[in-house]
Amino acid sequence: MARDLETALLRSFVTAVRAGSISRAATTLGHTQPALSQQLRKLESAVGRPLLYRSPSGVSPTRAGEQLLPYAERILSLSTQALTEAGRALTGHCGIGLLEDLAASQLPQALADLARLHPGATLEVLSVSRAAMREAYDAGRVDLVLDEVPDVPGPPRWTVRRPLVWAIGQGVDVAADPLPVVLFSNPCSWRTSVLETLDRADRRWRVAFESNSLVGVLAALRAGLGVAALMPANLEPVMACHDADALPTLPDVELGLARHPRTDGDPLIDAVETALRRTI
């Protein structure tokens, strides 16, 4: 008999991974912690492999969990969009500006799935500098911008906090003194928060590599040049840090969405904003 993956179980898994904690995920979903743990065990039984590393400091995905995560996110996104958009044909153009780290995550897939449901609509995703994004926003090429709050072109309609995690380059000794750090080039608020976090923990550090792009930072981590702060969705299996006590806890990132006032009431822009908010 064919096995099906229940969306409720997948939602529990995705929420636990994103929250980094079963207790926080339970609060988010409105469940008790034992009930959520039971759902996660049920999903692991259905898959046939452990999906989460569990420790007193929280949870993180196993290799099997990392493989399942993008499929789980896409299934949940498609389910939500299908229920929301069924019977409604959307047309027009929507430009979406995304922080590069978000453009490399699951968001573009959610947008592509939305575009597939509405072949009369055109979605355009841009990931450019702050100045270029502002220019595109003012010129009408970009309707929505999802970025760090200080970088959105206008007051955010809503905000959300997301964790940063340590990504450990292959073979890097996290006990090294000074600690080799891979950073995003200035201007970057993450750079400042990473270095301030290390200073508060009395950890000596040195800049081993810096880049103005996620691609460059990931390449440096693959080469084993140091450690870096990333969003969980951008971690690669060889970079995952499962020892939460080895390095100080990083602060969250506050993301915000700006929407151009001229798009008020546009059903396509409404649908894209809803997809972004649900996926993030």
Buried (B, 14 or more C-beta within 10 A) or exposed (E): EEEEBEBEBBBBBBBBBBBBBBBBBBBBBEBEBEEBBEBBBBBBEEBEEBBBEEEEEBBBBBEBBBBBBBEBBBBBBBEBBEEBBEEEEBEBEBBBBBBBBBBBBBBBBBBEBBBEBBEEBEBBBBBBEBEEBBBBBEEEBBBBBBBBBEBBBBEBEBEBEBBBBBBBBEEBEBEBEEBBBBBBEEEBBBBEBBBEBBEEEEBEBEEBBBBBEBEBBBBBBEBBBBBBBBBBBBBEEEBBBEEBEEBBBBBEBBBBBBBBEEBEEBBBBBBBBBBBEEBB
